Amino acid sequence: MSSPIFISGTQRSGTSLLRSLIDSNTPIYMPPAEMKFFVRYHHKLARYEPLKPASIQQFIADYAQYRPVLHHTGVAQNSEMIATISQYDNWPSIYATLMLALAQTENKQWWGEKSPANEYFVDNILHFYPQSKILYTVRDPWAVVASSRRRYKQGFLRPTLRWVLSIRRALTYYNQLPKHTFHLVFYEDLVLNLHEALKPIWTFLGLSSADVAAKLTINQAKWGRGGVTSYKDRQEEQLVWEDSLIAYKRELTPREINIIGWLTRRERQLLGYQAEQAYTYGFSQQLQSKKDKSQLYYPHYLGHLLNGITDRPLRTPLTSSFT
């Protein structure tokens, strides 16, 4: 497997929807759990070095405790696989073999994973797997903030700033990485015209129409928390409620909408989002002509603080040739 798939994006932006669509309708295995290898475990790898069978086995045990899906699928108990991994001398091979073992539990030979905040670790991902395919989900900031409030019972400033930091990080990579490496996916496009929105995604992933089931579905057993309010088990064009696009107007006050709009004004302009808009399909097409070459990002550590994603101080990321 030379091109693992990584889904990134700020919380409540549609990462779970995209993961479920890919996992349910393609030969690609996308685990239901957020594996967060680069988000939470990459900076801990030095504690398991030098790489020896005992230290590698300890890593697998620790990681399986953090990600129970490895136990539920029996991968963590696969002695033959563990014996094979224990002989490796590099982390990319260790993690790829672990993920491939997960994929094989569902008879798939191609793997990926989704973790919000993967966008802060694109350099590390590409250092591990240069041929990676990275998908980034984008959603209207008002809808993201309203969904965050609904899900996490939090105020509006933190998710707003988190959205800005994440978008700026993503736009930097969108401008500087090859199109075959980094791809933007708009939540609104998936809701309004699912078949058309998926075509460029399948092309980006190297899939043909023959690889995709005639009727798009979502495996509800692997849908997870993200589908509680947005999943609708109806026709293939209506996997997600269109009401999810405008629900924020009922959930945010006019003052909150105005403040969020002001804080996100530059990023929204680049992405094509306008206040009180009537959504139409085609955000990704609009953006193609709006590439901004300026450095649109804040220091990465601010994003980490706002996401609350680290359980110990992060090491300085690899020096990137892309930024």
C-alpha positions, 0 to 999 in steps of 0.5 A: 500500500503506497497511498494511505488516506488521511482525512483531516478537518476541524471538529464538526466539519463533516469528517465523520460523514466523509469517512463513512462514505469512503469506508461504506462504498469503496475498497478502502478501510477507514476505522470507525475510531479516530486513530490519532496516531499523528495527533497524539502518538507521533511525539511519543515514539522516541520513548520506544526507541531504539526499536527492538522487539520488546519496545515495539510490542510495548508500543502495540500494547500501549496504542491498543489500550488507547485505541480499543478498536485494535482489541475489538478486531483481534488485531492486538492479539494477532501473535503472527502479525505482532511477531512480524512487526517486531522485526521492523526497524522503522515506524512507517512500516510498523504503523502501516502493517498495523493498519493493514491488519485492521483493514484485512479484518474486513477483507480490504487491502487499502487503508486510511484513517480520519482524525480532526487536526491531522492538518497540523501534522501534514509534514509528519504524515508526508515524511512517513508516507510521501504518497499519502492522499490527504482530504480536508473537510470544510464547512461553514463556520456558523454551522461548525460553531452551532454543531460544536455547541450542540455536541460539546455544550461549549461557547462560540469563541473557541470553536470559531478561532479553532475553525480559523486556525484550521482553515488557515493551515489547510489553505497553506497546504492547498496552495503549496502541495500538489493537487494529487496530495491535498484535496478540499471537500466541502460539506455543503457539496456533499449535502446538496449534490452527493453524486457530483461531489464524490466524483472528484474525491473518487478521482483523487483517491484513484478510484473508478466508478466501478469501485463504487456501489450503485447505491451510496450507503453508510454503514450505520454500525460504523457511523458513530456519534457524528450521525446522531443529528445529521444521518438520514436513512433515506434515498442515496441523495439524502444521506444528510439532512439539508436542514443541517446547512441552516440550523445555525440560524435558529441556534445562534443569536444575531450577535453571535452570528455577527461576531463569528462573521467578523472573525472569519471574514477573510477565510470565508471570502477565500472559500466562497462563504457569505453571510445569510447565503442560499447554499448552492452546489459548487464550492470546490469549483469556485475555490479553484480560481481563488488561490491565495499565495499569502501565508494564511496560517498562525503558529501551529501550537495555537491550534493545538491549544484550542483543539485540546488534542495533546496529552503532553507538550509536543515536540517541534514538528519536522521542518517543512519544505512546503511552508 
